[in-house]
């Protein structure tokens, strides 16, 4: 390779879903993989997850119904946030307040609990940061 030419092969990766060679920026992170990226591009991974959800929808719905019955205060707090966002009382930011990521789903985290007085006391986090906060 000459000094004035760049090698772009280290910027590319083959998607196992669509079999296309894409920029590595089109893949989500996966710490368990050698290159640190998932094997399918975001588009293929999303399609696979949707297909899996449709196949197991009844299982997921039943699991959610059981969870909501077990934690009614959490359901009420989540509904209060949803209504507040719809009415404009709360505004969901474009990026995570913890890490700044904007390509992931932004969720409301009830960092002070689900009590009636704290229902709208939330911070908006990406899915990864929200899971980490919930597990602390």
Residue pairs with C-beta under 8 A, 6 or more apart in sequence:
1 7
11 23
11 24
12 21
12 22
12 23
12 24
13 21
13 22
13 23
13 24
13 26
13 27
13 35
13 37
14 20
14 21
14 22
15 21
15 22
15 26
15 27
15 39
15 40
15 41
15 44
16 39
16 40
16 44
17 40
17 41
17 43
17 44
17 45
17 47
17 48
18 41
18 43
18 44
20 41
22 41
24 35
24 37
26 41
26 42
26 43
27 37
27 38
27 40
27 41
27 42
28 37
28 38
28 42
28 45
29 36
29 37
29 38
30 36
30 37
30 38
30 39
33 39
38 45
40 48
53 60
68 74
68 75
71 114
73 114
73 115
74 110
74 114
76 114
76 116
76 119
77 110
77 114
77 118
77 119
78 108
80 119
80 120
81 90
81 108
81 110
81 119
81 120
81 122
84 90
84 120
85 91
85 92
85 108
89 120
90 108
90 120
90 122
92 106
92 108
92 124
93 106
93 124
94 102
94 106
95 101
95 102
95 106
95 126
96 102
96 104
96 106
96 124
96 125
96 126
96 129
97 123
97 124
97 125
98 123
98 125
98 126
98 129
98 133
99 126
99 128
99 129
101 126
101 128
101 129
104 126
104 127
104 128
105 126
105 127
106 124
106 125
106 126
107 124
107 125
107 126
107 127
107 130
108 122
108 123
108 124
109 122
109 123
109 124
109 125
109 129
109 130
109 133
109 134
110 118
110 119
110 121
110 122
111 121
111 122
111 123
111 133
112 118
112 121
125 133
